[in-house]
Amino acid sequence: MKYEKVKLPKFMCEWLDEITSPRAGLLVRPDQYPLMSVWDIYRLKREVSGAVGDWLDKPDNQWKLIDALRYGYEPEPEQLYYVLLVKGDDESFLNVFRGNGRTQVDNRSEDNYWETKLTMPKIEAIDPRYKAFAVPVEEVEADD
């Protein structure tokens, strides 16, 4: 039976990569004894706060973590957004030139030169004020 890798938030993948590295000092290898590794991780979790600690506090995520250690893991695809500056106007989407990051307002069509589906970190890097106009791609495309 072939298992698929578990999709985890990017920050969890980074954390797992860090704590399962040889220098982290886990007692057992995660691929051989995942439940023991989870115990080690839980022990380490007491020292973890922020997003990782919050994620590990949820029981469903603890099961997901066990499966990730058993079957492997990869980051979830990042949520993509359109920056829609005028609601209901099909010509008011933020477009970013792939070459130099220059922006313009136009329709939401993407091509080799212009990008309109953006991650939140990219939106915030352009200008944090655009965050208020970010709409998940799925919502916009569902309205078509």
C-alpha positions as CSV (number, residue, x, y, z in Angstrom):
1,M,0.0,0.0,0.0
2,K,1.4,3.4,-1.0
3,Y,0.8,6.3,1.3
4,E,0.9,10.0,0.3
5,K,2.9,12.5,2.2
6,V,1.0,14.6,4.7
7,K,0.6,18.2,3.9
8,L,1.5,20.5,6.8
9,P,1.8,24.3,7.2
10,K,5.2,25.5,6.0
11,F,6.2,26.6,9.5
12,M,5.6,23.0,10.8
13,C,7.7,21.5,8.0
14,E,10.5,23.9,8.8
15,W,10.2,23.1,12.6
16,L,10.1,19.3,11.9
17,D,13.2,19.5,9.6
18,E,15.0,21.3,12.4
19,I,14.1,19.1,15.3
20,T,14.5,15.8,13.4
21,S,18.0,16.7,12.2
22,P,20.8,14.7,13.8
23,R,22.0,17.7,15.8
24,A,18.5,18.0,17.5
25,G,19.3,15.0,19.7
26,L,16.0,13.0,19.4
27,L,16.3,9.6,21.1
28,V,15.0,7.7,18.1
29,R,14.7,8.1,14.4
30,P,11.2,9.3,13.3
31,D,11.1,6.9,10.3
32,Q,11.7,3.8,12.6
33,Y,9.7,4.7,15.7
34,P,7.3,7.5,14.9
35,L,5.3,7.3,18.2
36,M,8.5,7.5,20.3
37,S,9.5,10.4,18.1
38,V,6.2,12.1,18.8
39,W,6.8,11.6,22.5
40,D,10.2,13.3,22.1
41,I,8.6,16.1,20.1
42,Y,5.9,16.5,22.7
43,R,8.6,16.7,25.3
44,L,10.3,19.4,23.2
45,K,6.9,21.1,22.7
46,R,6.8,22.3,26.2
47,E,9.6,24.6,25.3
48,V,7.8,25.7,22.1
49,S,5.5,28.6,21.9
50,G,3.9,30.6,19.1
51,A,2.5,29.1,16.0
52,V,4.1,25.7,16.4
53,G,2.9,25.4,20.0
54,D,-0.6,26.5,19.0
55,W,-0.7,24.0,16.2
56,L,0.5,21.1,18.4
57,D,-2.2,21.9,21.0
58,K,-4.9,20.7,18.7
59,P,-5.5,16.9,19.0
60,D,-6.3,16.5,15.3
61,N,-2.9,18.0,14.5
62,Q,-1.2,15.6,16.8
63,W,-2.5,12.7,14.7
64,K,-1.5,14.5,11.6
65,L,2.0,14.9,13.1
66,I,2.2,11.1,13.7
67,D,1.1,10.4,10.1
68,A,3.7,13.0,8.8
69,L,6.4,11.2,10.7
70,R,5.3,7.8,9.4
71,Y,4.6,8.7,5.8
72,G,6.6,11.8,5.2
73,Y,5.5,15.4,4.8
74,E,5.5,18.4,2.5
75,P,4.3,22.0,2.8
76,E,0.7,22.8,2.0
77,P,0.4,24.9,-1.1
78,E,0.2,28.6,0.0
79,Q,-3.1,30.3,-0.3
80,L,-3.2,32.6,-3.3
81,Y,-5.0,35.9,-3.4
82,Y,-6.1,38.5,-5.9
83,V,-5.7,42.1,-4.9
84,L,-9.1,43.6,-6.0
85,L,-9.0,47.3,-5.6
86,V,-12.6,48.1,-6.7
87,K,-15.2,45.4,-5.9
88,G,-17.2,44.4,-8.9
89,D,-14.7,46.0,-11.4
90,D,-13.0,43.4,-13.6
91,E,-10.3,45.9,-14.5
92,S,-9.1,46.7,-11.0
93,F,-6.8,43.8,-10.1
94,L,-3.2,44.4,-9.0
95,N,-0.8,43.0,-11.6
96,V,2.9,42.5,-10.8
97,F,5.5,42.4,-13.6
98,R,7.5,39.2,-13.2
99,G,10.7,40.8,-14.4
100,N,11.1,43.7,-11.9
101,G,8.1,43.7,-9.6
102,R,6.5,46.8,-11.1
103,T,2.8,47.0,-10.5
104,Q,-0.2,48.2,-12.5
105,V,-3.9,47.8,-12.3
106,D,-5.6,45.8,-15.0
107,N,-7.7,42.6,-15.4
108,R,-6.8,39.4,-13.6
109,S,-5.4,37.5,-16.6
110,E,-1.9,36.1,-16.0
111,D,0.7,35.5,-18.7
112,N,4.5,35.1,-18.9
113,Y,5.0,38.7,-17.9
114,W,2.2,39.6,-15.4
115,E,1.2,37.8,-12.2
116,T,-2.1,38.4,-10.5
117,K,-2.4,35.5,-8.1
118,L,-0.2,36.4,-5.1
119,T,0.7,35.0,-1.8
120,M,0.1,37.1,1.3
121,P,3.9,37.6,2.0
122,K,4.3,38.9,-1.6
123,I,1.3,41.2,-1.2
124,E,2.7,42.6,2.1
125,A,6.1,43.0,0.5
126,I,4.7,45.2,-2.2
127,D,2.7,47.3,0.2
128,P,1.1,46.1,3.5
129,R,-2.0,48.3,2.8
130,Y,-2.9,46.0,-0.1
131,K,-3.7,43.3,2.5
132,A,-7.1,44.9,3.0
133,F,-8.0,44.3,-0.6
134,A,-6.8,40.6,-0.8
135,V,-9.5,38.2,-1.8
136,P,-8.8,34.4,-2.0
137,V,-8.6,33.3,-5.6
138,E,-11.3,30.6,-5.1
139,E,-13.8,33.3,-4.1
140,V,-13.2,35.4,-7.2
141,E,-13.3,32.5,-9.5
142,A,-16.4,31.0,-7.9
143,D,-18.2,34.2,-8.9
144,D,-17.5,33.7,-12.6
